[in-house]
Amino acid sequence: MRADRLVSLVLLLRQRGKLTADDLAAELEVSVRTVLRDIEALSTAGVPVYAERGRHGGFALLPGFRTELTGLNHDEALALLTAGAGRGEVFGLSSALSSAMRKVVDALPGDHQTSAAAAASRFLVEPGTDLLSRRREVDPVDAAVLRVVRRAVLAGHRLRIHYAATGSEPQWRTVDPVGLVTVRERGYLLALRDGADRTYRMSRILAAEELAEAAVRPDAVDLDQLWRERTAAFLSTDHIAVVVRVRARRRSDLLDTVRAVRSEEADGEDWWRVEVMFEDLRHATWALWQLGADAEALNPPALREALHTRARTLVERYGSKG
């Protein structure tokens, strides 16, 4: 861990120039005292780092110092920098991602470093809000819990988790972790419990303990296939399938409210026909009502009847009175 931090410290000074101890501590997520010890260790090892005193002082490297890292071409570095932008939070790897991005930039030839960093700044991945200023929903996950779960997944150890299922009191459960999945900024733990498939939402894990015993799980796993299977099983129970005809300009508004999309196809010049999944009839009625005349529920009949009843009630309430 310390060796990685020392490399990151050198890369920060190379790429940003002079930085204060406070700046370095914030970037590396350590104390100022740790930074000062690391600076001393680098100097002892022969890295030409020096201190400037005074109000505008800080630490810097002598001009021309360069670390030896494997090179990347411009497009490879740009792809990594863009893909990494704003990622790593769900699995608690944001600091590791920042460190990796510094190494990517440093691996470029000198004349490409500035252009790659500038090019990456022209791409924005997963902003916090969309064009309508709607905030992206993010599940907060306890960082300590995430570290324990991630460590157990990678080590292949059993886990005890204190889990708060919807509508139930939190309970301790012992599970065999299989893998971690992130979908739309929500993290999930895929696990086995007494040999049966289980999926746990990370934000609902209140505490976690890694056990010494080995997890009982397959040696190899295809997480993508496993996630598709579990999603299909989840949607087949306690959910309602709805076929909707919706205007093209309101299609995204509809899809923002659904649990899953089964199919989509154009239906004329200005309409789309989609099959989507809602939690229940009440959820579907609420979502379709928001779209007014810009959407028509084609199936199931119970949904059409629910919307008709609501519309009739409003007509009776606001109809002309003598």
ROMARLO-783475 format. One record per residue (C-alpha): residue in three letters; x, y, z. Coordinates in Angstrom, 3 decimals. Layout:
// residues N
<"Ala", <X, Y, Z>>;
...
// end
This chain:
// residues 322
<"Met", <0.000, 0.000, 0.000>>;
<"Arg", <2.734, 2.489, 0.904>>;
<"Ala", <4.650, 1.785, -2.300>>;
<"Asp", <1.545, 2.602, -4.354>>;
<"Arg", <1.056, 5.802, -2.357>>;
<"Leu", <4.637, 6.891, -2.948>>;
<"Val", <4.228, 6.374, -6.696>>;
<"Ser", <1.003, 8.380, -6.615>>;
<"Leu", <2.716, 11.177, -4.706>>;
<"Val", <5.491, 11.412, -7.299>>;
<"Leu", <2.950, 11.406, -10.149>>;
<"Leu", <0.945, 14.181, -8.506>>;
<"Leu", <4.031, 16.366, -8.231>>;
<"Arg", <5.070, 15.580, -11.812>>;
<"Gln", <1.692, 16.394, -13.304>>;
<"Arg", <0.606, 19.339, -11.166>>;
<"Gly", <3.862, 20.897, -10.138>>;
<"Lys", <4.172, 22.413, -6.674>>;
<"Leu", <1.600, 21.214, -4.097>>;
<"Thr", <1.232, 21.852, -0.398>>;
<"Ala", <1.218, 19.083, 2.194>>;
<"Asp", <-2.493, 19.732, 2.745>>;
<"Asp", <-3.204, 19.344, -0.990>>;
<"Leu", <-1.260, 16.088, -1.157>>;
<"Ala", <-2.972, 14.737, 1.955>>;
<"Ala", <-6.397, 15.462, 0.474>>;
<"Glu", <-5.539, 13.824, -2.856>>;
<"Leu", <-4.034, 10.715, -1.263>>;
<"Glu", <-6.652, 10.516, 1.511>>;
<"Val", <-4.050, 10.394, 4.299>>;
<"Ser", <-2.906, 12.723, 7.071>>;
<"Val", <-0.429, 15.573, 6.593>>;
<"Arg", <1.953, 13.747, 8.928>>;
<"Thr", <1.872, 10.720, 6.601>>;
<"Val", <2.643, 12.949, 3.624>>;
<"Leu", <5.658, 14.433, 5.385>>;
<"Arg", <6.961, 10.955, 6.209>>;
<"Asp", <6.466, 9.911, 2.562>>;
<"Ile", <8.332, 12.993, 1.322>>;
<"Glu", <11.228, 12.129, 3.611>>;
<"Ala", <11.238, 8.524, 2.348>>;
<"Leu", <11.317, 9.696, -1.273>>;
<"Ser", <14.228, 12.023, -0.583>>;
<"Thr", <16.130, 9.218, 1.124>>;
<"Ala", <15.511, 6.996, -1.880>>;
<"Gly", <17.013, 9.607, -4.201>>;
<"Val", <13.876, 11.135, -5.674>>;
<"Pro", <14.654, 14.859, -6.182>>;
<"Val", <11.771, 16.332, -4.190>>;
<"Tyr", <12.337, 19.634, -2.415>>;
<"Ala", <10.358, 22.025, -0.198>>;
<"Glu", <9.700, 25.721, -0.760>>;
<"Arg", <8.938, 27.662, 2.405>>;
<"Gly", <6.646, 30.605, 2.819>>;
<"Arg", <3.083, 31.606, 2.085>>;
<"His", <3.126, 30.209, -1.465>>;
<"Gly", <5.398, 27.294, -0.667>>;
<"Gly", <4.956, 23.587, -1.093>>;
<"Phe", <6.676, 20.487, -2.402>>;
<"Ala", <7.962, 20.021, -5.944>>;
<"Leu", <10.261, 17.854, -8.047>>;
<"Leu", <13.384, 19.087, -9.768>>;
<"Pro", <12.634, 19.886, -13.448>>;
<"Gly", <13.172, 17.011, -15.868>>;
<"Phe", <12.607, 14.179, -13.388>>;
<"Arg", <10.619, 11.355, -14.970>>;
<"Thr", <9.436, 7.979, -13.732>>;
<"Glu", <9.689, 4.920, -15.930>>;
<"Leu", <6.233, 3.546, -16.718>>;
<"Thr", <4.865, 1.545, -19.624>>;
<"Gly", <3.674, 3.821, -22.432>>;
<"Leu", <0.233, 4.055, -23.984>>;
<"Asn", <-0.767, 5.721, -27.203>>;
<"His", <-3.006, 8.777, -27.194>>;
<"Asp", <-6.305, 7.005, -28.006>>;
<"Glu", <-5.732, 4.237, -25.460>>;
<"Ala", <-5.088, 6.753, -22.712>>;
<"Leu", <-8.073, 8.868, -23.786>>;
<"Ala", <-10.355, 5.805, -23.673>>;
<"Leu", <-9.229, 4.952, -20.140>>;
<"Leu", <-9.480, 8.527, -18.895>>;
<"Thr", <-12.981, 8.928, -20.332>>;
<"Ala", <-14.228, 5.565, -19.089>>;
<"Gly", <-12.863, 6.304, -15.643>>;
<"Ala", <-14.494, 9.715, -15.293>>;
<"Gly", <-16.922, 9.712, -12.379>>;
<"Arg", <-16.657, 5.934, -11.838>>;
<"Gly", <-15.457, 3.816, -8.945>>;
<"Glu", <-17.833, 5.141, -6.275>>;
<"Val", <-20.216, 2.185, -6.189>>;
<"Phe", <-17.520, -0.358, -5.368>>;
<"Gly", <-15.587, 2.027, -3.122>>;
<"Leu", <-12.669, 2.269, -5.538>>;
<"Ser", <-12.668, 5.995, -6.261>>;
<"Ser", <-9.256, 6.625, -4.673>>;
<"Ala", <-7.745, 3.639, -6.497>>;
<"Leu", <-9.268, 4.890, -9.749>>;
<"Ser", <-7.769, 8.345, -9.242>>;
<"Ser", <-4.368, 6.782, -8.671>>;
<"Ala", <-4.707, 4.666, -11.811>>;
<"Met", <-5.699, 7.677, -13.903>>;
<"Arg", <-2.577, 9.543, -12.775>>;
<"Lys", <-0.462, 6.599, -13.903>>;
<"Val", <-2.252, 6.527, -17.264>>;
<"Val", <-1.433, 10.166, -17.901>>;
<"Asp", <2.158, 9.719, -16.788>>;
<"Ala", <2.614, 6.749, -19.119>>;
<"Leu", <2.070, 8.967, -22.161>>;
<"Pro", <4.928, 10.609, -24.031>>;
<"Gly", <5.452, 14.155, -22.791>>;
<"Asp", <3.945, 15.854, -25.853>>;
<"His", <0.743, 13.793, -25.539>>;
<"Gln", <0.062, 14.259, -21.831>>;
<"Thr", <-1.542, 17.681, -22.054>>;
<"Ser", <-3.577, 16.862, -25.167>>;
<"Ala", <-4.995, 13.626, -23.684>>;
<"Ala", <-5.989, 15.276, -20.411>>;
<"Ala", <-7.554, 18.188, -22.296>>;
<"Ala", <-9.405, 15.835, -24.642>>;
<"Ala", <-10.791, 13.811, -21.738>>;
<"Ser", <-12.167, 17.017, -20.226>>;
<"Arg", <-14.390, 17.325, -23.320>>;
<"Phe", <-16.363, 14.202, -22.362>>;
<"Leu", <-18.751, 13.991, -19.392>>;
<"Val", <-19.795, 10.548, -18.178>>;
<"Glu", <-22.872, 10.066, -15.972>>;
<"Pro", <-23.453, 13.639, -14.725>>;
<"Gly", <-25.384, 14.196, -11.525>>;
<"Thr", <-28.396, 15.695, -13.336>>;
<"Asp", <-29.946, 15.434, -16.778>>;
<"Leu", <-31.144, 18.259, -19.059>>;
<"Leu", <-34.339, 18.592, -17.009>>;
<"Ser", <-32.290, 19.041, -13.817>>;
<"Arg", <-33.501, 15.714, -12.454>>;
<"Arg", <-30.929, 14.326, -10.064>>;
<"Arg", <-29.496, 10.910, -10.724>>;
<"Glu", <-30.537, 8.460, -8.047>>;
<"Val", <-27.506, 7.181, -6.147>>;
<"Asp", <-27.637, 4.569, -3.404>>;
<"Pro", <-25.418, 5.582, -0.473>>;
<"Val", <-23.340, 2.631, 0.748>>;
<"Asp", <-21.326, 2.610, 3.957>>;
<"Ala", <-17.654, 2.676, 2.966>>;
<"Ala", <-16.593, 0.296, 5.756>>;
<"Val", <-19.269, -2.214, 4.761>>;
<"Leu", <-18.237, -1.978, 1.138>>;
<"Arg", <-14.587, -2.681, 1.947>>;
<"Val", <-15.477, -5.801, 3.941>>;
<"Val", <-17.850, -7.134, 1.284>>;
<"Arg", <-15.398, -6.457, -1.547>>;
<"Arg", <-12.581, -8.149, 0.363>>;
<"Ala", <-14.697, -11.254, 1.042>>;
<"Val", <-15.803, -11.474, -2.600>>;
<"Leu", <-12.207, -11.375, -3.820>>;
<"Ala", <-10.829, -13.679, -1.106>>;
<"Gly", <-13.623, -16.216, -1.476>>;
<"His", <-14.626, -16.067, 2.189>>;
<"Arg", <-18.063, -16.333, 3.735>>;
<"Leu", <-19.836, -13.197, 4.932>>;
<"Arg", <-22.137, -12.303, 7.800>>;
<"Ile", <-24.302, -9.358, 6.818>>;
<"His", <-26.803, -7.361, 8.830>>;
<"Tyr", <-29.436, -6.841, 6.147>>;
<"Ala", <-32.546, -4.645, 6.178>>;
<"Ala", <-34.980, -6.149, 3.679>>;
<"Thr", <-37.938, -4.013, 2.609>>;
<"Gly", <-40.674, -4.078, 5.232>>;
<"Ser", <-38.683, -6.278, 7.628>>;
<"Glu", <-36.528, -5.818, 10.692>>;
<"Pro", <-32.764, -6.076, 9.986>>;
<"Gln", <-31.397, -9.601, 10.464>>;
<"Trp", <-27.958, -11.220, 10.446>>;
<"Arg", <-27.424, -13.696, 7.604>>;
<"Thr", <-24.460, -15.835, 6.598>>;
<"Val", <-23.929, -15.939, 2.841>>;
<"Asp", <-21.441, -17.158, 0.258>>;
<"Pro", <-20.535, -14.112, -1.887>>;
<"Val", <-20.383, -14.679, -5.648>>;
<"Gly", <-19.801, -11.196, -7.080>>;
<"Leu", <-20.660, -7.496, -7.102>>;
<"Val", <-22.787, -5.780, -9.742>>;
<"Thr", <-23.521, -2.087, -10.276>>;
<"Val", <-26.571, -0.955, -12.263>>;
<"Arg", <-27.484, 2.723, -12.638>>;
<"Glu", <-25.383, 3.693, -9.615>>;
<"Arg", <-26.908, 0.953, -7.449>>;
<"Gly", <-24.698, -1.796, -6.097>>;
<"Tyr", <-25.799, -5.390, -5.566>>;
<"Leu", <-24.159, -8.375, -3.897>>;
<"Leu", <-24.842, -11.648, -5.673>>;
<"Ala", <-24.550, -14.496, -3.195>>;
<"Leu", <-25.681, -17.978, -2.217>>;
<"Arg", <-27.480, -18.705, 1.038>>;
<"Asp", <-27.772, -22.363, 1.940>>;
<"Gly", <-27.122, -23.057, -1.745>>;
<"Ala", <-29.983, -20.844, -3.003>>;
<"Asp", <-29.503, -17.743, -5.158>>;
<"Arg", <-29.801, -14.453, -3.293>>;
<"Thr", <-29.358, -10.833, -4.407>>;
<"Tyr", <-28.738, -8.140, -1.784>>;
<"Arg", <-28.861, -4.396, -2.342>>;
<"Met", <-25.631, -2.936, -0.998>>;
<"Ser", <-27.288, 0.142, 0.504>>;
<"Arg", <-29.392, -2.137, 2.732>>;
<"Ile", <-26.403, -3.923, 4.249>>;
<"Leu", <-25.982, -2.185, 7.611>>;
<"Ala", <-22.898, -4.100, 8.739>>;
<"Ala", <-20.697, -6.902, 7.424>>;
<"Glu", <-18.163, -9.367, 8.837>>;
<"Glu", <-15.745, -11.437, 6.776>>;
<"Leu", <-15.467, -14.982, 8.095>>;
<"Ala", <-12.369, -17.163, 7.958>>;
<"Glu", <-14.104, -20.118, 6.320>>;
<"Ala", <-14.107, -20.488, 2.555>>;
<"Ala", <-17.239, -19.588, 0.629>>;
<"Val", <-19.126, -22.455, -1.006>>;
<"Arg", <-19.440, -21.130, -4.533>>;
<"Pro", <-18.509, -22.041, -8.132>>;
<"Asp", <-14.820, -21.688, -9.003>>;
<"Ala", <-15.704, -19.670, -12.120>>;
<"Val", <-18.648, -17.378, -12.768>>;
<"Asp", <-20.162, -15.451, -15.683>>;
<"Leu", <-21.585, -12.457, -13.817>>;
<"Asp", <-23.246, -11.003, -16.905>>;
<"Gln", <-25.201, -14.216, -17.553>>;
<"Leu", <-25.956, -14.675, -13.857>>;
<"Trp", <-27.303, -11.134, -13.600>>;
<"Arg", <-29.582, -11.682, -16.618>>;
<"Glu", <-30.945, -14.866, -15.061>>;
<"Arg", <-31.603, -13.239, -11.714>>;
<"Thr", <-33.206, -10.207, -13.341>>;
<"Ala", <-35.555, -12.447, -15.304>>;
<"Ala", <-36.480, -14.368, -12.153>>;
<"Phe", <-37.028, -11.140, -10.218>>;
<"Leu", <-39.303, -9.658, -12.874>>;
<"Ser", <-41.357, -12.830, -13.188>>;
<"Thr", <-42.694, -12.450, -9.646>>;
<"Asp", <-44.715, -9.635, -8.086>>;
<"His", <-44.430, -7.406, -11.165>>;
<"Ile", <-46.832, -6.394, -13.904>>;
<"Ala", <-46.090, -6.375, -17.633>>;
<"Val", <-47.586, -3.426, -19.523>>;
<"Val", <-47.780, -2.655, -23.244>>;
<"Val", <-47.843, 1.076, -23.914>>;
<"Arg", <-48.106, 3.265, -26.991>>;
<"Val", <-46.253, 6.510, -26.233>>;
<"Arg", <-45.316, 9.633, -28.175>>;
<"Ala", <-41.641, 9.745, -29.147>>;
<"Arg", <-41.008, 12.966, -27.215>>;
<"Arg", <-42.330, 11.401, -23.979>>;
<"Arg", <-40.717, 7.991, -24.390>>;
<"Ser", <-37.801, 8.778, -22.055>>;
<"Asp", <-40.228, 10.120, -19.429>>;
<"Leu", <-42.026, 6.782, -19.447>>;
<"Leu", <-38.849, 4.715, -19.331>>;
<"Asp", <-37.581, 6.720, -16.353>>;
<"Thr", <-40.476, 5.325, -14.272>>;
<"Val", <-40.351, 1.620, -15.157>>;
<"Arg", <-38.565, -1.267, -13.496>>;
<"Ala", <-37.445, -2.893, -16.755>>;
<"Val", <-37.888, -2.614, -20.519>>;
<"Arg", <-38.707, -5.826, -22.368>>;
<"Ser", <-39.081, -4.491, -25.907>>;
<"Glu", <-39.288, -1.262, -27.927>>;
<"Glu", <-40.254, -0.567, -31.520>>;
<"Ala", <-41.313, 2.451, -33.571>>;
<"Asp", <-45.069, 2.642, -34.167>>;
<"Gly", <-45.581, 5.214, -36.869>>;
<"Glu", <-43.835, 8.528, -37.347>>;
<"Asp", <-44.274, 9.969, -33.868>>;
<"Trp", <-45.060, 6.992, -31.619>>;
<"Trp", <-43.327, 4.074, -29.947>>;
<"Arg", <-44.780, 0.775, -28.774>>;
<"Val", <-42.993, -0.570, -25.682>>;
<"Glu", <-43.433, -3.453, -23.280>>;
<"Val", <-42.288, -2.516, -19.793>>;
<"Met", <-42.443, -3.809, -16.242>>;
<"Phe", <-43.931, -1.999, -13.227>>;
<"Glu", <-43.963, -3.027, -9.588>>;
<"Asp", <-47.750, -3.364, -9.489>>;
<"Leu", <-50.978, -1.962, -10.904>>;
<"Arg", <-50.833, 1.123, -8.696>>;
<"His", <-47.303, 1.954, -9.904>>;
<"Ala", <-48.345, 1.510, -13.546>>;
<"Thr", <-51.458, 3.655, -13.113>>;
<"Trp", <-49.456, 6.479, -11.548>>;
<"Ala", <-46.794, 6.409, -14.279>>;
<"Leu", <-49.225, 6.384, -17.216>>;
<"Trp", <-51.369, 9.107, -15.643>>;
<"Gln", <-48.372, 11.467, -15.656>>;
<"Leu", <-48.205, 11.233, -19.468>>;
<"Gly", <-51.830, 12.196, -20.104>>;
<"Ala", <-52.844, 11.976, -23.771>>;
<"Asp", <-49.233, 11.313, -24.827>>;
<"Ala", <-49.533, 7.646, -23.900>>;
<"Glu", <-52.072, 4.848, -24.176>>;
<"Ala", <-51.995, 1.654, -22.102>>;
<"Leu", <-52.857, -1.226, -24.448>>;
<"Asn", <-52.505, -4.058, -21.934>>;
<"Pro", <-53.441, -5.313, -19.400>>;
<"Pro", <-57.196, -4.544, -19.308>>;
<"Ala", <-57.037, -3.914, -15.546>>;
<"Leu", <-54.717, -0.969, -16.141>>;
<"Arg", <-56.980, 0.511, -18.804>>;
<"Glu", <-59.900, 0.194, -16.401>>;
<"Ala", <-57.960, 1.858, -13.576>>;
<"Leu", <-57.045, 4.820, -15.806>>;
<"His", <-60.636, 5.054, -17.080>>;
<"Thr", <-61.986, 5.133, -13.525>>;
<"Arg", <-59.580, 7.879, -12.529>>;
<"Ala", <-60.429, 9.979, -15.593>>;
<"Arg", <-64.168, 9.542, -15.055>>;
<"Thr", <-63.819, 10.647, -11.441>>;
<"Leu", <-62.115, 13.888, -12.526>>;
<"Val", <-64.721, 14.553, -15.209>>;
<"Glu", <-67.468, 14.185, -12.645>>;
<"Arg", <-65.663, 16.441, -10.212>>;
<"Tyr", <-64.817, 19.237, -12.655>>;
<"Gly", <-67.670, 18.904, -15.120>>;
<"Ser", <-69.949, 21.863, -15.777>>;
<"Lys", <-72.453, 22.603, -13.061>>;
<"Gly", <-75.824, 24.264, -13.464>>;
// end
